[in-house]
Amino acid sequence: MHSLACPAAACSGDTVCMATITYKDLEVLFTRQQIAERVAEMGAQITRDLNGEKLVMVGVLKGAAPFLADLSRAVQVDATFDFVATSSYGKGQRSSGAVKLIKDLDEPIEGKNVLVVEDILDTGLTLSYLRKLFLQQRPKSLRIATLLDKPSRRLEKIEADYVGFSIPNLFVIGYGMDYAERYRNLPDICLMTPDHPE
Ligand code: PRP
């Protein structure tokens, strides 16, 4: 019997479903329910802080997409979306500090309330780079919301204004976060162990 929990978009529903088996082997760190509750709280806080003003939500592709989609529906403000994409020069060389912008904002943010939306704040290199870049445009306000924060990994001095969950140095996947581009569509946040079968 095909499991309803199967997160694979292309799953055929056959009796043998590797995606389901793989997913069942993963340890869940935060369930979809826990995520939904925390995102609702974050949305309420952001709504209060905006005091009726408009907001530009800037998602950092690709990992922030599910979080931005949910957070945007938890804020009760007049909001627009924009997206940026960055890359580091090779995942293994991230500590070099070299972050490159591969997709810029579509619209100017001068004079606007900007909320940068991230799935995870790790070394801080990406958000430090983006913060500096965005501040050059003189937004009215610039805040950061991250669903996950790994403070022990920080290389740059940067903190988010809104943090969903603070976690130790664990390799997490799901709810936007990937391992070699897979698992982004898992509805829960799971732990990827080094010996996990691919
Ligand atoms: C992840 C995450 C952040 C960044 C955080 O993106 O979405 O953008 O890393 O890491 P840092 O604090 O060490 O800079 P990634 O480069 O993996 O791309 P993705 O969002 O497309 O998965």
Boltz pocket constraint, residues with backbone or C-beta under 6 A from the ligand:
constraints:
  - pocket:
      binder: B
      contacts: [[A, 60], [A, 61], [A, 62], [A, 63], [A, 64], [A, 86], [A, 87], [A, 88], [A, 94], [A, 118], [A, 119], [A, 120], [A, 121], [A, 122], [A, 123], [A, 124], [A, 125], [A, 126], [A, 127], [A, 176], [A, 177], [A, 178]]
      max_distance: 6.0
